[in-house]
Each structure stands twice: as C-alpha cells, then as structure tokens.
Amino acid sequence: VQLQAYGGGLVQPGGSLRLSCAASGRTLSTYGMGWFRQAPGKEREFVAAIRWKGGILYYADSVKGRFTISRDNAKNAVYLQMNGLTPEDTAVYYCAAVGRPYNSGSYYYDYAYEYWGQGTLVTVSS
C-alpha cells in the first residue's frame, strides 16, 4: 500500500486547510486510516483516524470540534479538514493505514499503522 499526502501549506491563525491522502496498491488489505503529526522538537502524535468497519471516527482531544476526518471510497482517499487552526497545530502531518484488524483502542497508537506516507508540512503563523 502506497500513501501520498498533500495539501499542507502556510495558513494564518483561525484559518482552514484540507489535507488529502491518496492510497494505491493493495488498499483492500487495510482496515482503516489515520493522521499523525510531528511538531519540531516533539514526538509524533495521533490526530484522527477512521475505521472502515462501522465508519468509526477517532480524534485526539486537542483537535476535537476543529478537525474532521472523512473518506472517499471511489477515490481511495482520506481527508483531514482542519478548521480554527492555531500555531500549536504547526507540524508535519502524516497519513497512515492500518494493516491488521486491531481493536478500536489501538487506532490511537502508531503501532497499529503498517503503512505510512511522506509528510506534508502545515505552518500556522501570522
């Protein structure tokens, strides 16, 4: 499975961006997809995920109510709509795919994600 993330850029505080992640290859072997981010000098952290079975959505507390994850089955794509951005959201954002039938709790942790795309940089600054 190959993942391609794009859509990052520079945005002012309070602005919005939509990240996209296009999947190709053996996408039917995946169980869900998610977004992680890594800010300068910090560890990578979970942002949001979607589980194919049941369409269950998962969000980090820091982005609840501001970010929305969605999928387009026809395009094998997952999106992250980010609203109300703050400088604390500045990071490289990575999309990833779950390769095994982990339980719901695992979707918050990077060990559940077997496939990773390259990152896309989001900078929130005035």
Secondary structure, 3 states (H helix, E strand, C coil): CEEEEECCEEECCCCCEEEEEEEECCHHHCCEEEEEEECCCCCCEEEEEEECHHHEEEECCCCCCCEEEEEEHHHCEEEEEECCCCHHHCEEEEEEEECCCCCHHHHHCHHHEEEECCCEEEEECC
